[in-house]
Amino acid sequence: MATINEHYLKLQAGYLFPEIARRVSDYCQSNPNAQVIKMGIGDVTQPLPAAIVSAMHTAIDEMATAETFRGYGPEQGHSFLRDAIRDHCFRNRGIDIDSDEIFVSDGSKCDSGNLLDIFGIENKVAVLDPVYPVYVDTNVMVGRTGAADANGQYSGLVYLPVNAENDFQPALPSEPVDLIYLCYPNNPTGTVATKEMLKTWVDYARKNHSIIFFDAAYEAFVSDPEIPRSIYEVEGAQEVAIELRSFSKNAGFTGIRCAYTVVPKKLMGYLPGGSPQAIHPLWNRRHGTKFNGVSYPVQRGAAASFSPEGKQQIEELIRFYMNNARLLREGLMGAGLQVYGGLNAPYVWLKTPGEISSWDFFDQLLHESQIVGTPGSGFGASGEGYFRLSAFSNLENTQEAIRRIEASLASKT
Ligand SMILES: *Cc1c(COP(=O)(O)O)cnc(C)c1O
């Protein structure tokens, strides 16, 4: 008898994005001429930078002749890419990370789930609330939680609320936790962490022998020089933090797939008796056993993002999306909404007007303004009463969306 992993049955049905898709499809069926603007899913829209396209073409051509053909590469990534990441993401900021502490992969989403392979089931896990749902669901899948309650919160997880009342600064957990997920700039709230705040978490982790999973998928959107782009900008963080980074949002790789995870050699986990065990060899073993490397042309494309042309083209892309974010932020504030984020992140997080629920605001925005966003409650109980709009749209749609929201809100006053 083949039994199943019953923990999967605890996962909640009606996952956020399918439910959004269902409501949008129902609406479009009844209103076939509606010009719906999609600002829901966090996916990029602009084409790949030319320097990356060109590097990938060249790499494909190399594969076409026996002299330059390449088969399996190192599972951890080619050294041309790992060295470039070391130099352009860390050493340039005074952070001493070695190439062999960088593990190239096919995505930060996959990595954040895969990391759980090397940690004991008894670890207590803390997540922010609202949160990127992958952190929670992957912990449910491995069996680290009980069932979900009426709010969708799983027993066994520690939820740290972030909302306007605490200025989106999570309080330290009131009970000891072992693994902590932090994502900054934050998805979904678009808020950022100051260096002092990250230091508080690093100090907490050092004191409690905890490990921080720091998801920096949106680091490229930080323009404020005071805001850290890596947790390793905080002294001592290499002893307690794993950092996840991706080419998805900065270089437009959501459909190409390339990311990397930094596991410093100084990072320690613990045996049940308390003796320290380095995490690096465990992750190296896991990665080498279950993964066979990112495709060569994709790694060449990723490396091209660090060439002078690549860097400049990515800066333009970021400027483009962040101009949308600024327009959204200012437009919605002008329309009288309370708006958060959007300054160093491609998301704005708004308080629903008139205290209506996130899903009611979703329906209102879809039916009255033909705009699709993401209900805050879909990211966790503390997201109720909030709503996320993405700046990953084109300029015309962003401007049109602002016009429609202004008109709709003005008609209500
Ligand atoms: C988009 C995103 C990622 C990137 O995931 P990939 O698998 O690398 O595309 C990681 N974390 C968060 C919070 C994200 O929003």
The ligand as an SDF file (V2000), in Angstrom:
LIG
                    3D

 15 15  0  0  0  0  0  0  0  0999 V2000
    9.5550   36.6980   -6.7960 C   0  0  0  0  0  0  0  0  0  0  0  0
   10.0460   36.2720   -5.4720 C   0  0  0  0  0  0  0  0  0  0  0  0
   11.1270   35.4120   -5.3620 C   0  0  0  0  0  0  0  0  0  0  0  0
   11.8850   34.9310   -6.5730 C   0  0  0  0  0  0  0  0  0  0  0  0
   11.5690   33.6200   -6.8330 O   0  0  0  0  0  0  0  0  0  0  0  0
   12.2480   32.8710   -8.0700 P   0  0  0  0  0  0  0  0  0  0  0  0
   11.8940   31.4480   -7.8080 O   0  0  0  0  0  0  0  0  0  0  0  0
   13.7190   33.1190   -7.9930 O   0  0  0  0  0  0  0  0  0  0  0  0
   11.6340   33.4010   -9.3210 O   0  0  0  0  0  0  0  0  0  0  0  0
   11.5700   35.0490   -4.0950 C   0  0  0  0  0  0  0  0  0  0  0  0
   10.9680   35.5250   -2.9960 N   0  0  0  0  0  0  0  0  0  0  0  0
    9.9260   36.3640   -3.0720 C   0  0  0  0  0  0  0  0  0  0  0  0
    9.3160   36.8750   -1.8240 C   0  0  0  0  0  0  0  0  0  0  0  0
    9.4310   36.7510   -4.3080 C   0  0  0  0  0  0  0  0  0  0  0  0
    8.3900   37.5830   -4.3630 O   0  0  0  0  0  0  0  0  0  0  0  0
  1  2  1  0
  2  3  1  0
  2 14  2  0
  3  4  1  0
  3 10  2  0
  4  5  1  0
  5  6  1  0
  6  7  2  0
  6  8  1  0
  6  9  1  0
 10 11  1  0
 11 12  2  0
 12 13  1  0
 12 14  1  0
 14 15  1  0
M  END
$$$$
